[in-house]
Amino acid sequence: MSAQSPAVAQTVVQLMSQIQRRPGHEVAAEDIAGQHRLTIAELVLSSNRLANAFIGLGLTPGSRVAYVAQNHVEYVVLEFALLKAGLVKVPLNHRFAPNELRRCIELADVRLVVADDASSAVLDEVLDGADILRVHIGPRDGWLMFAGIVAGGA
């Protein structure tokens, strides 16, 4: 590696640090259709707010947060927020059967689930009666809305 070439990130924490040092107007993530873009400045602000919101919801360092959804720009915000708050990501396949999801969530001792339309109907069944916080990418009855939590975070 030459003196001019930037260091290659070896961990997600290093990658997050490198990204946050770049100009805020640069695009950090965008969906495949190019309809939803997130700049670095928006990523930093949103992930800070989400991390603080999770702490405000009672999550503590080491708490497990499951992500059961397809690919979304919100995933990048979630990834950064979890690192900032010291929370543990539990990525689960949105194609799992209800019994598989239930078992994984129980084994991991998940305290909060983030989901999208593709998985939330199954999760309604899986989480019925469970004391697990539910966050949805987009509006859904009985769930906290991802964008609302980000907007309400400090």
N, C-alpha and C positions, 0 to 999 in steps of 0.2 A: 504494500500500500504506500503510495507516495504521500508526501507532506501536504499536497493540495487536495487530495481526495478526502471526502468526509468519511468518518468512521461509520462502518456498517452496524446498524442496530442488531444486537444479539438477543435482546429480550423485548417484550412488549413495553416495559417501563422505559427502556432506552428509546424505543421507537416513539413513544408518547412524548418524551422529552425533546427529541429531534423535531417532531411535528410542531410542537408548541413554540419552538424558536423560529419557525418560518413566518413570513409575512401573513398577517391575519386575513388578507383578502384572497389568498390562494384557496383553491378548492381542496377540502380534506376528504370528502366522499360525495358520491352521487349515485342515484339509482341507475339501473341499466337503461332506462328510457330517457335519462337526463332531465327528468321533470322535478326531482327533489335533490337540490344541491345543498351542501353544508360547507361553509368556509371554515378555515382553521379558527378564526375568531369565534364563530358560532359554536364550533366544537368545544373549544376551551370553556366558554361561558356556560353552555348547556351541560357539559359534563360536571362542572363545578356545582351548578345548581342541582343536578340530579344526585350527586354524591351527598350534598347537604340535605336534600329532601329525604333520601334513604335513611340518613342518620335521624332526621326528624320523625320518621315513621317508626323509630325504635330499633333499627338494625344496628348492630355493633360489629366492630372488626372481627372477621372470621365468619360472620353470618353468610349463609348460602343463598344465592339468587339464581334461579333457573331461567334460562332463555329457551322457550319452546316456540320457535317461529321460523319463517323463511328468512331470506336475506332482506334486510331493511337498513336504511341509513341510520336509523335509531340504534342499531346494534353497535355502531362505532361509538356513539355517545355513551351507551351502556358500558361498553368495555372500558372506556376511560374513567367513567364514574366509579365503577367497581374498584379499579386500582386506587383511585384517589381516596375512597372511603374505607379501603382495607377489606372489602367484601370478596367472597369467593364465587366465581362464575361456575354454574353447573349447566353446560350446554346439553340440551336434550333434543333428540330428533323429533321433529313435528309429525313424522309419520308413525311414531310408536303407537301401539295399541293402548287402550286405556289402562289395562293391567300393567303394562310395561312402564308407562309414565308414573302410575301410582307407586310402583315398587321403587323406581329410581328416586322419586321425590322423597319417599320415606327413608330410604337408605342414606341419602345425602343430607337429610334433616333440613330441607329447603324451607326458608322463611318467607320468600317472596318469589312470585313467578311473573315473568314478562312474556306476553304472548301476542299473537296476531289473529286475524280472522280464521286462518287455516287450522289453528289448533285450539282456539278458545272454547269452542263448543264441547270438544272432548274434555278439556280441562274443567269445564263447569261440572261435569260428571265426576271426574277424578278428584276434584278438590271439595266436593260437596261435604259440608260439615267440618272441614279441616280449618285450622287456625293459621291460614297462609294468606298473606297479602297478595292481591292480584292487580297487575298493571297491564293494560291493553294498549297496543299501538293502534290508535284510533278510538272512537267512542264505542262503548259496549256497556249495557246495563249491568250493574253490580260490580263493575271493575273500575279502578282508578285509571284515568287516561294518561298515557306517557307524557304527552305534550303539556297537560295540565300540571303534572308533578314537576316537570322541568321549569315551567313558567312560575310556579309557586316556590321553587327552591331559592335559597339565599345565595 
